[in-house]
Amino acid sequence: MILRGKFPVEKFREIETPFYYYDMNLLRDTLDCVREAISRDPNFHVHYAVKANANPDILRTIARAGFGADCVSGGEILAAVKAGFPGSKIVYAGVGKTDREINIGLDNDIFCFNVESVPELEVINELAAAKGKVAAVALRVNPNVGAHTHANITTGLAENKFGIAMTDLDRVIDMARDLKNVRFIGLHFHIGSQILDMTDFTALCNRVNDITARLEQRGVKISDINVGGGLGIDYKHPNHHPIPDFKEYFATYRRHLHLLPGQQLHFELGRAIVGQCGALISRVVFVKEGTKKKFAILDAGMTDLIRPALYEAYHRIENISSEAEDVERYDVVGPVCESSDVFGKAVDMPSTKRGDFIALRSAGAYGEIMASQYNCRQLPLAVLSDNL
Ligand SMILES: *Cc1c(COP(=O)(O)O)cnc(C)c1O
């Protein structure tokens, strides 16, 4: 017996595949859990990381739940505002903000620019001056804390391109405090993604405590600390753990991060909020008998979900329509002309045939938003459970 998620397969039969299916009840339950976990911390603020999934319906649902938005481009700021996030709850990070993008942030009076370099600080000051505004800025610090995750998704090591090195921090803060059209409010950190070991976040807390204590001694006032996102999800067991352990996550910060009275703590969660509510639904085009193995060839490919090809990421693969009793082993692949267009090797599924529906689970984050038209393929559609 292979455990499978529950999907409205009969309704799927009328829909062209591949498509992303979003379980909106799970999304709303997840948002409720986040809210509940911080309900007694009025100084905790969660900004949803738009880059994980910018589907307009998903964004609207998260905005309506009262969360802020964490953006990494001008386009994301526009998408967030359009979906109903107030500018006053938008934070904006990114190593290469263009003048146009900075102006989008200024025009929407966003809460804070997370600044990643000295030249960026100077340009924000100039552009804010031209508009007669003062931009709130936090400096993104590269804390040199490693997250035990895939090398391509760690961001907080000295070798990464992100943030300002700790050795430069004092100088850059002094600069920020001298500029007329920026207001220094605090520090920003983000150490990586898909982090499940809470001790990685504890290590970040300890590093933040060291830095803020030292700055306080120098008389630098910090009103806001942003610890980024990175909380992971259970890709192996989406049915057992549909909602991440937000209680434990926030408790880690409550326990280990020393906040001064009045200090505000910001979080930027992406994957943990939207990851489990999405699945990529596809049909089997052909089952092909190779010389050594069987291939289940899907109508979904790496252009629809690139994470396995890009990060060697695991997604649980389920045949959600087969009623066969016997289990067989397949390499599950897409149709794109790249050898890396493989979703899973040696996957045990009920005996599978042409036309069966295959769900790639836990695809709500970094799925639809990363889709491309390589091979002149169509972009995948999105189907909401609310509309079926
Ligand atoms: C990507 C990103 C996040 C969100 O990361 P998740 O792992 O999806 O929670 C938060 N902050 C910044 C600056 C990011 O680049």
The ligand as an SDF file (V2000), in Angstrom:
LIG
                    3D

 15 15  0  0  0  0  0  0  0  0999 V2000
   14.5340   33.7370   -0.7690 C   0  0  0  0  0  0  0  0  0  0  0  0
   14.5460   34.6720    0.3470 C   0  0  0  0  0  0  0  0  0  0  0  0
   13.6990   34.4600    1.4460 C   0  0  0  0  0  0  0  0  0  0  0  0
   12.7520   33.2920    1.5470 C   0  0  0  0  0  0  0  0  0  0  0  0
   13.4010   32.0730    1.6610 O   0  0  0  0  0  0  0  0  0  0  0  0
   12.5650   30.7560    2.0040 P   0  0  0  0  0  0  0  0  0  0  0  0
   13.5920   29.7110    2.1100 O   0  0  0  0  0  0  0  0  0  0  0  0
   11.6150   30.5210    0.8860 O   0  0  0  0  0  0  0  0  0  0  0  0
   11.8510   30.9990    3.3070 O   0  0  0  0  0  0  0  0  0  0  0  0
   13.7280   35.3870    2.4500 C   0  0  0  0  0  0  0  0  0  0  0  0
   14.5590   36.4640    2.4080 N   0  0  0  0  0  0  0  0  0  0  0  0
   15.3780   36.6840    1.3750 C   0  0  0  0  0  0  0  0  0  0  0  0
   16.2430   37.8850    1.3830 C   0  0  0  0  0  0  0  0  0  0  0  0
   15.4030   35.7990    0.3170 C   0  0  0  0  0  0  0  0  0  0  0  0
   16.2340   36.0260   -0.7000 O   0  0  0  0  0  0  0  0  0  0  0  0
  1  2  1  0
  2  3  1  0
  2 14  2  0
  3  4  1  0
  3 10  2  0
  4  5  1  0
  5  6  1  0
  6  7  2  0
  6  8  1  0
  6  9  1  0
 10 11  1  0
 11 12  2  0
 12 13  1  0
 12 14  1  0
 14 15  1  0
M  END
$$$$
